[in-house]
């Protein structure tokens, strides 16, 4: 259900929680629905990885490395040590800017999200990441030093989180180990039955850890403020949900998870100790960018099975020496596109702790088309008479799996695989006559026993009807595709996915002056802009599209995925232009309340709309001096990435 009880201002009325959400298409992630799992609660162990005006350059991919007789895949290693002193607190400063943004009013949430990504991958520039690595190649950034990893999460905090509140096995925490003899993962914390909920105590986790088991703390962003702020800042960059898992593994080459791949893009951030990663890149396009995570790649004897098939996966080689593994130390980051298989073991005399940041689950073109085509089909059905016509009455006699075999046999015969082609026209005519005789005999035989003589029973007639059926489907699909390409359908589909993102993303991180701004009284001269540009979405009310619009926002979301209904404000349709102007405002282009567009032209209506959003904490009230500063510097922040000192 969407919305919570209460009222907001005079223009926007907060929707009461409803039993039914606005109608969803076939998309489980619609803004109102009970959505699929949060972006990484099902993520297994992306445990791998090590991971600008001095410009260290990435190693060139160069010629493919031969692994036996098959080409291996080259991972890229970037040395971040050249900027180590300057970058020690760069990530912390970027994330603080995403929450304490009263210190930098020239930056908006999109800019702060970009700063956070740049700091996470420094010295690799964001534009380089998207162009060269995103969804394509593995990237490791190394040698930035342990100070870069301080202040995010510690092994002490992992166990303390289990003491702070009850931790359910499989929901909040997993305690696992990989059997060295079989290579199979054993979940030591698993409940004895599906009905049982097992609470994992810190004592149990510590004892198992002492015996060599790994501890996976799921969703530490729900418990650790620093991790929550990091995830929230990256969501503003990616426009997709981001969440985290933490993996604590004992020293001595211990392994908590078997080889597998994930259905999310993963950034592995090494915080303590060292971990050695083995990575396999998919080479078959059918295996790239999967929609679902894999099972463990382990066969009966030990070791990855499908991963040894060079037509499917290739081992990723690292650095100039083309190492088969890569070791991450504190401060290092490894990026793995979804579908890259991986496993990791601790390396060295101290335990390893790393944080995985996961994003882009089911956020693909296919997900947009899933929504758009469903809507387009309904629209085309109403507009196209042919789509509402009945199927051919004999379609079941020539369409379907059994009849396809006849077509395959005929194609095989025509392709000459089991049939010699005619040597001349006379032979070809004789072959055609034989087909006609077969059809004639079949039709006559059917008619002789009282069946419908028009049914396609002979091979040639059935194949002809199958071809005609496909042509009819193709013609009708054109109407659906044309409907899907209309602005109404595409905009509604994007709105549905965007509203789902708002419902699922992290709540606003607290800002020092948020309370002051949410209680401030606006005037006609107030200068405002959104606090978070991706945290609210305006959509048509599906129940009253000609009268009302709905504004979903993430300000009241819970840190736990979909634990609370998304906040929803109800506005009159006439208020939509003013709301759109407020949401489109930028740090460099704030908007004055009196300048808001509104059909009534009434200043009271403009103030009511702006005040409703301000009361929800969606707007930042600017002072004239800060807006001048924003106009001078904020407008170029997003475009400055090409020259940000990254590679």
KARA-V210404 format. One record per pair of residues at least 6 apart in sequence whose C-alpha atoms are under 8 Angstrom apart, sorted by the first residue. I is the first residue (numbers start at 1). GAP is how many residues later the second one is. D is the distance in whole Angstrom. If there is no record, write none. Layout:
I;GAP;D
I;GAP;D
This chain:
1;16;6
1;17;5
1;18;6
1;19;6
1;20;5
1;31;6
1;32;7
1;564;6
2;13;8
2;14;8
2;15;5
2;16;6
2;19;6
2;29;8
2;30;6
2;563;5
2;564;5
2;565;7
2;566;6
3;11;7
3;12;5
3;13;5
3;14;5
3;15;7
3;562;6
3;563;6
3;564;5
3;565;5
3;566;8
4;10;7
4;11;6
4;12;5
4;13;5
4;561;7
4;562;8
4;563;6
4;564;7
5;9;7
5;10;6
5;11;4
5;12;6
6;7;8
6;8;6
6;9;7
6;10;7
7;6;5
7;7;5
7;8;8
8;6;6
8;561;7
8;604;6
8;607;7
8;608;8
9;599;7
9;600;8
9;602;6
9;603;5
9;606;7
10;598;6
10;599;8
10;602;7
11;560;6
11;561;8
11;564;8
11;594;7
11;597;5
11;598;5
11;601;6
12;557;5
12;558;5
12;559;5
12;596;8
12;597;7
12;600;6
13;556;5
13;557;5
13;558;7
14;553;8
14;554;6
14;555;4
14;556;6
15;552;8
15;553;6
15;554;6
15;555;6
17;548;7
21;11;5
21;12;7
22;10;6
22;519;8
22;520;6
22;521;7
23;519;7
24;6;6
24;8;8
24;9;7
25;346;6
25;349;6
25;350;7
26;344;7
26;345;6
26;348;7
27;340;8
27;343;7
27;344;6
28;6;7
28;7;6
28;8;6
29;6;5
29;7;6
29;468;7
29;471;6
30;466;6
30;467;6
30;469;7
30;470;5
31;465;6
31;466;7
31;467;8
31;468;5
31;469;4
31;470;7
31;471;8
31;472;6
31;535;8
32;468;7
32;471;8
32;533;8
32;534;8
34;528;7
35;527;7
37;524;7
38;203;8
38;205;8
38;466;7
38;523;6
39;202;6
39;203;6
39;204;6
39;225;7
39;319;6
39;320;6
39;321;8
39;322;6
40;179;8
40;202;8
40;203;6
40;204;6
40;205;7
40;224;8
40;318;6
40;319;8
41;130;8
41;177;6
41;178;7
41;203;8
41;204;8
43;202;8
43;219;6
43;220;7
43;221;7
43;250;8
43;315;8
44;213;8
44;216;8
44;217;8
44;218;7
45;202;8
45;212;6
45;298;8
46;215;8
46;216;7
46;220;6
46;221;8
46;222;7
46;296;7
46;297;8
46;310;6
47;200;7
47;221;6
47;230;7
47;295;8
47;296;7
47;297;6
47;307;7
47;309;7
48;220;6
48;227;7
48;228;7
48;229;5
48;230;7
48;231;8
48;280;8
48;286;7
48;294;7
48;295;6
48;296;6
49;91;7
49;219;6
49;220;8
49;221;8
49;226;8
49;227;7
49;228;6
49;277;7
49;278;7
49;279;6
49;283;8
49;284;6
49;285;4
49;286;7
50;90;5
50;91;6
50;92;6
50;218;7
50;219;8
50;220;7
50;276;7
50;277;6
50;278;4
50;279;7
50;282;5
50;283;5
50;284;4
51;26;7
51;27;8
51;88;7
51;89;3
51;90;4
51;91;5
51;217;7
51;218;8
51;277;6
51;281;4
51;282;3
51;283;4
51;284;7
52;31;8
52;70;7
52;71;5
52;72;7
52;73;7
52;592;6
52;593;3
52;594;3
52;595;6
53;591;7
53;592;4
53;593;7
54;28;8
54;29;8
54;591;6
54;592;8
55;68;7
55;590;7
55;591;6
55;592;6
56;22;7
56;23;7
56;24;8
56;26;7
56;67;7
56;591;6
57;21;7
57;590;6
58;18;6
58;19;6
58;20;5
58;21;8
58;589;7
59;17;6
59;18;6
59;19;7
59;260;7
59;261;8
60;16;8
61;13;6
61;14;8
61;15;7
64;7;6
64;8;6
64;9;7
64;10;7
65;6;5
65;7;5
65;8;7
65;9;7
65;252;8
65;257;8
66;6;6
70;240;7
71;243;8
72;242;5
72;243;6
72;244;6
72;245;7
73;208;7
73;241;6
73;242;6
73;243;5
73;244;6
74;242;5
74;243;5
74;244;6
74;248;8
75;62;7
75;63;5
75;64;6
75;65;8
75;241;6
75;242;6
75;243;5
75;244;7
76;61;8
76;62;6
76;63;5
76;64;6
76;242;7
76;243;7
77;62;6
77;63;5
77;64;6
77;65;7
77;241;7
77;242;6
78;45;8
78;46;8
78;61;8
78;62;6
78;63;5
78;64;6
79;62;6
79;63;5
79;64;6
79;65;8
80;42;7
80;43;6
80;61;6
80;62;6
80;63;5
80;64;5
81;61;7
81;62;5
81;63;5
81;64;7
83;40;7
83;61;7
84;59;8
84;60;5
84;61;7
87;32;8
87;35;8
87;57;8
87;61;7
88;56;7
88;57;8
88;59;6
88;60;5
89;58;8
89;59;6
90;29;6
90;58;8
91;25;6
91;28;5
91;29;6
91;57;8
94;18;6
94;21;6
94;22;5
94;25;7
95;17;7
95;21;6
95;134;6
95;135;6
95;138;6
96;133;8
97;6;7
97;7;7
97;15;6
98;11;6
98;14;5
98;15;7
98;131;8
98;135;6
99;130;7
99;410;6
99;411;6
99;412;5
100;410;8
100;411;5
100;412;6
101;6;7
101;7;8
101;410;7
102;409;8
102;410;7
102;411;7
105;482;7
105;517;8
105;521;6
105;522;8
105;525;7
106;481;6
106;482;7
106;520;7
106;521;7
106;523;6
106;524;4
106;525;8
106;527;7
106;528;5
107;480;6
107;523;7
107;527;6
107;530;8
108;422;8
108;423;7
108;424;7
108;425;8
108;478;7
108;479;5
108;526;8
109;124;8
109;127;6
109;422;7
109;423;5
109;424;6
109;425;8
110;126;6
110;127;6
110;422;8
110;423;7
110;528;8
111;126;8
111;526;6
111;527;6
112;121;7
112;124;8
112;125;8
113;120;5
113;121;5
113;122;7
113;123;5
113;124;4
113;125;8
114;12;7
114;120;8
114;122;8
114;123;5
114;524;7
116;114;8
116;117;7
116;118;7
117;9;7
117;117;7
117;120;7
118;6;7
118;7;6
118;8;6
120;213;8
121;20;7
121;212;7
122;19;8
122;524;7
123;522;7
123;523;5
123;524;6
124;522;5
124;523;5
125;516;7
125;517;7
125;519;7
125;520;7
125;521;4
125;522;5
126;515;7
126;520;8
127;514;7
127;515;6
128;519;7
133;6;7
134;203;7
135;130;8
135;154;7
135;202;5
135;203;7
136;201;7
137;199;7
137;200;7
138;196;7
138;197;6
138;198;5
138;199;7
139;195;6
139;196;5
139;197;7
140;192;7
140;193;6
140;194;4
140;195;6
141;191;6
141;192;5
141;193;6
142;186;7
142;187;8
142;189;7
142;190;5
142;191;7
143;186;8
143;188;7
143;189;7
144;187;6
144;188;7
145;184;8
145;185;6
145;186;5
145;187;8
146;125;8
146;126;8
146;183;8
146;184;5
146;185;5
147;184;7
148;182;8
148;183;5
149;120;8
149;121;7
149;122;5
149;123;8
149;181;6
149;182;5
150;121;7
151;75;8
152;74;6
152;75;6
152;119;8
153;71;8
153;73;8
153;74;8
153;118;7
154;117;7
154;118;7
154;199;8
155;93;7
155;117;8
155;198;7
158;59;7
158;88;8
159;43;6
159;46;8
159;47;8
160;42;7
161;62;7
162;38;7
162;39;6
162;40;5
163;38;7
163;39;6
166;33;6
166;34;7
166;35;7
167;6;6
167;32;5
167;33;6
167;34;7
168;29;7
168;30;6
168;31;5
168;32;6
169;20;6
169;21;6
169;22;7
169;28;7
169;29;6
169;30;6
169;31;6
170;19;8
170;20;7
171;47;7
172;45;6
172;46;5
172;47;7
173;27;7
173;42;7
173;43;6
173;44;5
173;45;5
174;13;7
174;14;8
174;15;6
174;16;8
174;41;6
174;42;5
174;43;7
174;44;8
175;12;6
175;13;5
175;14;5
175;30;7
175;33;7
175;38;6
175;39;6
175;40;5
175;41;6
176;9;7
176;10;6
176;11;4
176;12;5
176;13;7
176;37;5
176;38;5
176;39;7
176;40;8
176;80;5
176;81;7
177;8;6
177;9;5
177;10;7
177;11;7
177;35;7
177;36;5
177;37;6
177;77;8
177;78;6
177;79;4
177;80;7
178;6;5
178;7;4
178;8;6
178;77;6
178;78;5
178;79;6
178;80;7
179;6;6
179;7;7
181;121;7
182;118;7
182;119;7
182;120;5
182;121;8
183;75;7
183;115;7
183;119;5
183;120;6
184;74;6
184;114;7
184;118;8
185;71;7
185;72;6
185;73;6
189;9;8
189;11;7
190;8;7
191;6;6
191;7;5
205;10;7
208;6;8
209;6;7
209;40;7
209;41;6
210;40;7
212;37;8
212;38;6
212;42;6
213;36;7
213;37;7
213;41;8
213;42;8
213;43;6
214;33;7
214;34;6
214;35;4
214;36;7
214;40;8
214;41;7
214;42;5
215;32;6
215;33;5
215;34;7
215;41;8
216;29;7
216;30;6
216;31;5
216;32;6
217;28;6
217;29;5
217;30;6
218;26;7
218;27;5
218;28;7
219;24;7
219;25;5
219;26;5
219;27;8
220;7;7
220;8;8
220;24;6
220;25;6
220;26;7
221;6;5
221;7;4
221;8;8
221;10;7
221;22;7
221;23;6
221;338;7
222;6;7
222;337;5
222;338;6
227;17;8
228;278;8
228;281;8
228;331;8
229;280;6
231;11;5
231;12;6
231;13;7
231;126;7
231;275;7
232;10;7
232;273;8
232;274;6
232;275;8
232;276;8
232;277;7
234;8;7
235;6;6
235;7;6
235;270;7
235;271;8
236;296;8
236;297;8
236;298;6
238;121;8
239;262;8
239;295;7
240;119;6
240;120;6
240;123;7
240;261;6
240;265;8
241;118;6
241;119;7
241;120;8
241;260;7
241;263;7
241;264;5
241;265;8
242;115;7
242;116;6
242;117;5
242;118;8
242;263;7
242;264;8
243;114;6
243;115;6
243;116;7
244;111;7
244;112;5
244;113;5
244;114;6
245;110;6
245;111;5
245;112;7
246;107;7
246;108;6
246;109;5
246;110;6
247;105;8
247;106;6
247;107;5
247;108;6
248;103;7
248;104;6
248;105;4
248;106;7
249;6;7
249;7;7
249;96;8
249;97;6
249;102;6
249;103;5
249;104;6
250;96;7
250;100;7
250;101;4
250;102;6
251;95;6
251;96;7
251;97;6
251;98;6
251;99;5
251;100;4
251;101;7
252;94;6
252;95;6
252;96;6
252;97;6
252;98;8
252;99;8
253;92;5
253;93;5
253;94;6
253;95;8
254;91;5
254;92;5
255;89;6
255;90;5
255;91;7
256;89;8
257;86;7
257;87;8
258;38;6
258;39;7
258;40;7
258;85;6
259;37;6
259;38;5
259;39;7
259;45;7
259;82;6
259;83;5
259;84;5
260;33;8
260;34;6
260;35;6
260;36;5
260;37;6
260;81;5
260;82;6
260;83;7
261;32;6
261;33;5
261;34;8
261;77;7
261;78;5
261;79;6
261;80;4
261;81;6
262;28;8
262;30;7
262;31;4
262;32;6
262;76;6
262;77;6
262;78;7
262;79;7
263;26;7
263;27;6
263;28;5
263;29;5
263;30;5
263;31;8
263;75;5
263;76;6
263;98;6
264;73;7
264;74;5
264;75;8
264;94;6
264;95;5
264;96;6
264;97;5
265;70;8
265;71;6
265;72;5
265;73;5
265;93;6
265;94;5
265;95;6
265;96;8
266;68;8
266;69;6
266;70;5
266;71;6
266;72;7
266;90;6
266;91;6
266;92;5
266;93;7
267;66;7
267;67;6
267;68;5
267;69;7
267;89;6
267;90;5
267;91;7
268;65;5
268;66;5
268;67;6
268;86;7
268;87;6
268;88;5
268;89;7
269;61;8
269;62;7
269;63;6
269;64;5
269;65;7
269;85;6
269;86;5
269;87;6
269;88;8
270;58;6
270;59;6
270;60;5
270;61;6
270;62;6
270;63;6
270;82;8
270;83;6
270;84;4
270;85;6
271;58;8
271;59;5
271;60;6
271;81;8
271;82;6
271;83;5
271;84;7
272;57;7
272;58;5
272;79;7
272;80;5
272;81;5
272;82;7
273;56;6
273;57;6
273;73;8
273;74;8
273;75;7
273;77;5
273;78;5
273;79;4
273;80;6
274;53;7
274;54;5
274;55;5
274;56;7
274;72;6
274;73;5
274;74;6
274;76;8
274;77;7
274;78;5
274;79;8
275;52;5
275;53;5
275;54;7
275;69;6
275;70;6
275;71;4
275;72;5
275;77;6
276;49;6
276;50;6
276;51;4
276;52;6
276;68;5
276;69;5
276;70;6
276;71;6
277;48;5
277;49;5
277;50;6
277;51;8
277;65;7
277;66;6
277;67;4
277;68;7
278;37;8
278;38;8
278;46;7
278;47;5
278;48;7
278;64;6
278;65;6
278;66;6
279;36;6
279;37;6
279;46;7
279;61;7
279;62;6
279;63;4
279;64;7
280;27;7
280;33;6
280;34;5
280;35;4
280;36;5
280;60;6
280;61;5
280;62;6
281;32;5
281;33;5
281;34;6
281;35;6
281;58;8
281;59;5
281;60;7
282;6;6
282;30;6
282;31;4
282;32;7
282;57;7
282;58;6
282;59;8
283;28;7
283;29;5
283;30;5
283;31;7
284;27;7
284;28;5
284;29;7
287;25;7
287;52;7
288;50;7
288;51;5
288;52;8
289;48;7
289;49;5
289;50;5
290;48;7
290;49;6
291;70;7
291;71;6
293;46;8
297;6;7
297;7;5
297;8;6
297;9;7
297;10;7
298;6;5
298;7;6
299;6;6
306;6;7
306;7;8
307;6;5
307;7;7
308;6;8
315;9;7
316;8;7
316;9;8
317;6;5
317;7;5
317;8;7
318;6;7
318;7;7
318;8;7
327;20;8
328;6;8
346;6;6
368;125;6
368;126;7
368;129;7
369;124;8
371;122;6
372;112;6
372;117;6
372;118;6
372;120;8
372;121;5
373;107;7
373;108;8
373;111;6
375;109;8
375;114;7
376;104;6
376;105;7
376;107;5
376;108;5
376;113;6
377;103;5
377;106;8
377;107;8
379;101;8
379;104;7
380;7;8
380;99;6
380;100;5
380;103;6
381;6;6
381;7;6
384;95;7
386;90;7
387;89;6
394;61;7
394;62;8
397;6;8
397;58;8
397;59;7
397;60;8
398;58;7
398;64;6
398;65;8
398;67;7
398;68;6
399;67;7
406;53;7
407;56;6
412;6;7
412;7;8
413;6;5
414;7;7
422;6;5
435;23;8
435;24;7
435;25;6
436;24;8
438;20;6
438;21;8
439;18;7
439;19;4
439;20;7
439;21;7
439;22;7
440;18;8
442;15;6
442;16;6
443;10;5
443;11;7
443;12;7
443;13;8
443;14;7
443;15;7
444;9;7
446;6;7
446;7;6
447;6;5
456;6;5
456;9;8
483;6;7
484;6;7
492;47;8
495;42;7
495;43;8
495;44;6
498;39;7
499;37;8
499;38;6
499;53;7
502;32;7
502;33;6
502;34;6
502;35;7
502;50;7
502;51;6
502;52;6
502;64;8
503;49;8
503;50;7
503;51;6
503;54;7
503;59;7
503;62;7
503;63;5
504;50;8
504;53;8
504;57;6
504;58;6
505;30;8
505;49;7
505;52;8
505;56;8
506;48;7
506;51;7
506;52;7
506;53;6
507;47;5
507;48;5
507;49;6
507;50;5
507;51;6
507;52;6
508;46;7
508;47;5
508;48;8
514;103;7
517;97;7
517;98;8
517;100;7
517;102;8
517;103;7
517;104;7
518;96;5
518;97;4
518;98;6
518;99;5
519;95;8
519;96;6
520;94;8
520;95;8
521;90;7
522;85;7
522;88;8
522;89;6
523;70;7
523;84;7
524;68;7
524;69;5
524;70;5
524;79;7
524;83;7
525;67;6
525;68;6
525;69;6
526;66;6
526;67;6
526;95;7
526;96;8
527;63;6
527;64;6
527;65;4
527;66;7
527;94;6
527;95;5
527;96;7
527;97;8
528;54;8
528;57;8
528;62;6
528;63;6
528;64;6
528;65;7
528;91;6
528;92;6
528;93;5
528;94;6
529;53;6
529;54;7
529;56;5
529;57;6
529;58;7
529;60;8
529;61;5
529;62;6
529;90;6
529;91;5
529;92;7
529;93;8
530;52;7
530;53;6
530;54;8
530;55;7
530;56;7
530;88;6
530;89;4
530;90;6
531;86;8
531;87;6
531;88;5
531;89;5
532;86;7
533;50;7
533;51;8
535;18;6
535;19;5
535;20;8
536;15;7
536;16;5
536;17;4
536;18;7
536;47;8
536;82;8
537;14;6
537;15;5
537;16;6
538;11;7
538;12;6
538;13;4
538;14;7
538;41;8
538;42;8
539;10;6
539;11;5
539;12;6
540;8;7
540;9;5
540;10;6
541;6;8
541;7;6
541;8;5
541;9;6
546;27;7
547;25;6
547;26;5
548;22;7
548;23;6
548;24;5
548;25;5
549;21;6
549;22;5
549;23;6
549;24;6
549;27;7
550;18;6
550;19;6
550;20;5
550;21;6
551;17;5
551;18;5
551;19;7
551;20;8
552;14;7
552;15;6
552;16;4
552;17;6
553;13;7
553;14;6
553;15;7
554;12;6
554;13;7
555;12;7
555;61;7
555;62;7
555;63;8
556;8;8
556;10;7
556;11;6
557;6;8
557;7;6
557;8;7
557;9;6
557;10;7
558;6;6
574;24;7
574;25;6
574;26;8
575;23;6
575;24;8
575;30;8
575;34;7
577;19;8
577;20;6
577;21;6
578;18;5
578;19;5
578;20;6
578;28;7
578;31;7
578;32;8
579;30;7
579;31;8
581;10;8
581;15;7
581;16;7
582;9;7
582;14;8
582;28;8
585;6;6
587;40;7
587;43;6
587;44;7
587;47;6
587;48;7
588;39;7
588;42;5
588;43;4
588;44;7
588;45;7
588;46;5
588;47;5
589;41;8
589;42;7
589;46;8
590;37;7
593;13;7
593;14;7
593;17;7
594;9;6
594;12;7
594;13;8
596;10;6
597;9;8
598;7;8
598;8;7
613;6;6
614;6;7
